[in-house]
Amino acid sequence: MCVAVLTVRRVKKQISEISDALEDIKNGNGNRRILAETHELVAPLAYALNDIILSYESRLSAYHQTEETNRQLMTSLSHDVRTPLTTLIGYLDAAHKGIVNGKESDDYIETARRKAHDLKEYIDVLFDWFKLGSNEFSMNISTVDLTELTRNILIDWIPIFEDAQIDFVADIPEQLFRVQIDPDGYMRILNNLIQNVISHSQADKVEIALSGMEGNIKILLSDNGVGIDKEDLKHIFERLYKCDKGRSEKGSGLGLSIVHQLVAKLNGTITAESILGKGTVFILLFPLAE
């Protein structure tokens, strides 16, 4: 009888402690945990509550991170959209009102055209970013020959490389490499990586090579540009991260993050290696279809 009374008192005390801990957590102390010995009656309840608290803290941390990302994104939007849009309107107004004439007017219109394309490119990246983060995002997975798909994507880049005076080399074997992939998703991955090279690397030579490797297809995209600093290299796939050293300020800071997310959704991996002054290589791996 005495043992039972002591047990009841112990359990009541522990329940009181659990209530105090939950109240503390409710008031914002997410580091609080409920302590219990494994042999005690309330141990399963305490452990379950700790798991719930940990899960809650993880979701809260993710929420705060998303909130901070959205805040940074709005700041970036203000600078990267409003500023060039204002400049674009200024050029068009000058041409329209006759402030400039002849060749100068043509130059203004050409500048406005380029800035309009830059804005479209930025908005396309934003669209991809928001689409990836929405619950409506879906992929159309099918088995395709990635060598042929890659050739078709690269054809559209040839005149762009020529215009940018970049020597382009493609090493794509005749061998079939069948992969279960979303063709549009793969196209966005490759396009974003190539655009990143053109916009930021200051390279005059770019090479893409495909090969098989232990049940995967490996895609290498390399350039001989300015390279990326080791510290920057650790963060290049993070949202809104922009490399400062030796890199152009142009860009949303979302392109490589979108690439990273798309690759993961397609069961692939992406890594990057770089040497300052010598260039950068992106390495993609996708599992071959059985």
N, C-alpha and C positions, 0 to 999 in steps of 0.2 A: 504493500500500500504506500509506504513511504517513498519507494522508488518511482511509483507512478506519479505521485504528487510532484516530486522533483522534476520528472520528465516534462509534466504539463507546464510547470513554472519555466523550465528552460525553453520550451517551445514558444510559450507566450512572450518571453523576453526576446527571442530571436525574431518573432513576427513583428514585435515593436521596433526592433532594430531595422528590419526590412522596410517597414513603413517610413521610418526616419530617413533611410537611405534613398527610398523612392521620392520622398519629398525634396530631399537635397538635389537629386537628379532633375526633378521637375523644375527646380529653381535655377538650373543651368550648370550644375556641376557634373559634367559628363564623364569625368574621370573616377567618380565614386563607384565602388564595387561592393557587392554583398558577400561577406565572408561566412564560410561554414565548413566544418569538418566533413569529410566524406561519409562518416558513419552516422551523422546526425539526421534526424527526420526531415528537417527543412532543406537539406543539402540539394535534392533534385530541383526544388523550387528556386533556391538561391542561384544555382548554376544556370537554370533556364532564364531567369531574369537578367543575369549577367550577359547571356548571349543576346537577349533582346536589346539591352542597353548598348552593347558593342555594335550591333547592327544599326541601331538608331544613330549612334555617333558617326558611323561610316557614311550613312545616307546624308546626315546633316553636313558632314565635311564635304561630300560631293556637291551638295546644294550650294554651300558657300563658295566652292571653287567655280561652279557654273555661274553663280551670281557675279563673281569677280571677273570671269571671262566675258560675260555679257557687258559688264561695265567697260572693260577695256575695248570690247568690240564697238560699243557706241562711241567711245572716244576716237577710235580708229576711223569709224564711219564719218565722223565730223571732219576729220582731216583729209582722209583719202577719197571721199566722195564730194563733199561740199566745196573744198578748195579747188580741185580741178574742174568741177562743174561751173563755179564762178568764173574761172579763167576761160573756159570754153565759151560761155555766154559773152564774155568780154570780147573775144576774138570775132565771134559771129556778129555781134552788135557793131563793131568797128567796120566790118566789111559791109554790113547791111546799110549803115548810115552814111557810107561813102567817106568815112574818115581816112581810109586807105584806098588806093586805087591801083589798077593795073597789076603788075607782078606782086607788089606788096599785098594786095587784096587776095590774090591766089595763094600766097604763102600763109596768110592768116587762115584761110579756109582749110588748107592742108593741115596746118597745126591743129585746128579745131577737129578735123576728121580723126587725126591720130589720138587726140585726147578722148574723143568719143569712144574709140575702140578700146582704149585703156580702161575707161569706165565700164564698158560692157564686160570686159575680161574680169574686172574686180567684182561686178555684180554676179557674174556666172559663178565665181568662186564662193561668194556668200550664199548663193542659192544651193550649191552643193553642200556647204557647211550646215545650213539649217535643215536641209533634207536629210542628211545623215543623222542629225540629232532628233528627228521626228519619229513618232511611232508608225508613220505611214511609209517609212522607207522600206523598200523591198528590192530584191534582186531576181533577175531572170536567169537562173543557172542552166547552162547547157554544155554539152561536150563539144569542144571546138579544137581545131588545130591552131595552137598559139603562134606557130611560125607564120602561117598564112595571115592570121589576124594582125600580127605585128607588122608584116610587110604592108598591109593595106593602110594601117595607121601612119606609118612612116612616109608613105607616098605624099601625103598632104603637107609634110614638113619640109620636103626638099626645096621648094621655092623660098620658104622662110629662111632656111639655112643659107641659101645662096644670097638672099637679100642682106642677111646679117654678116656675110662673108665668113661663114663658118664651114670648115672642111668637115664633111660628114661621112663616116664609114659605118656600114652595116654588115655584120658577120652573122648571117642567118642561114643555118644549114637547110638542105633539101629534106632532111628527115622530118617525119611527122611527129609532133609532140602534142598529144591529145590531153586536154585539161578540162576539168569541170569548172566553168567560170562564167561570170556575167560579162558578155562582150563589151557592153557600154561601160561597166565599172572598170574593166581593164583598160579601155580606151582613155578614160579619165585619169587613171593612174599614170599611164605612159605620157599623156599630154601634159599633165601637171609637172612631171619630172623634167620633161624636155623644156617646157616653158621656164621652169626654175633655172635650168642651166643657161638658157639664152638671156634671161633677165639679170642674173646675178653672178655668173661665173667669170665673165669677161674672157671666155675661152675662144680660141679660133679653130679648135678641133674637138669634135664630139664623136664618140664611138659607141655603138650598141651591139652586143653580142649575145646570142642565145646558145645554150648547150644543155645537155642532160647531166644530172648529178644525183646519184643514189635515189632514184625514184622521184626526182623532182626535175622541173625545168628551171634553169638559172638564167636570169636576164641581167646583164651588166650594162649600165649606162655610165660611161666615163667621159671626163673632159680634162683639158690641160689648162684650166683656168687658175684663178688666184688661190683656190683652196679654202678650207674652213679651219678656223682655229680649234684646237682640241677641246677647249671649254665650250665653245659654241656647238661643236659636233654632238655633245651629249644631249643637247636640247632641241635640235633642229626639227624633230617631229612633234614638239609641243605646240599647243594652240597659241597663236599670236606671237610666237617667238620670232624675232628678227635678228639675224647676224649683223653686227655692226662693223667688224674689222675687215676692211677690204671688200665689203659687199655693197651692192646698191641699196639705197633706202626704199626703192620702189618695191611694192608688194604688200599683200594683206597680212602676211604671217600665218595664213591658213592653208596655203597650198600643200605643203608637206604634211601637215596634220591630217588633211583630207586623204592624202595618199596613204598614210599610215593606217587610218581607219578602214579605208576600202580594202587594202591588202589583208588586214586582219579578218574582215568579213568574208573574204574569199579564201580563207584558210591558208594564206601565204605568210611570208615574213619579208621584211625589208630592213636592211642595214646600210650604213654609209661609212666609207673610209676616205680620209683626205690628208693631204700634205700641203702645208702652206707654200704657195708659189709653184706648185706642181700640178695640182688638180684634185678632183674628187671622183669617186666611183660609188654609185648606188647599186646594191646587190639585191635582187628580188628572187625569191624561191616560191614556186607553186607546185603542189603535188600533182604528179601525172595521174590521169584517169586509169583505173584498172582495166 
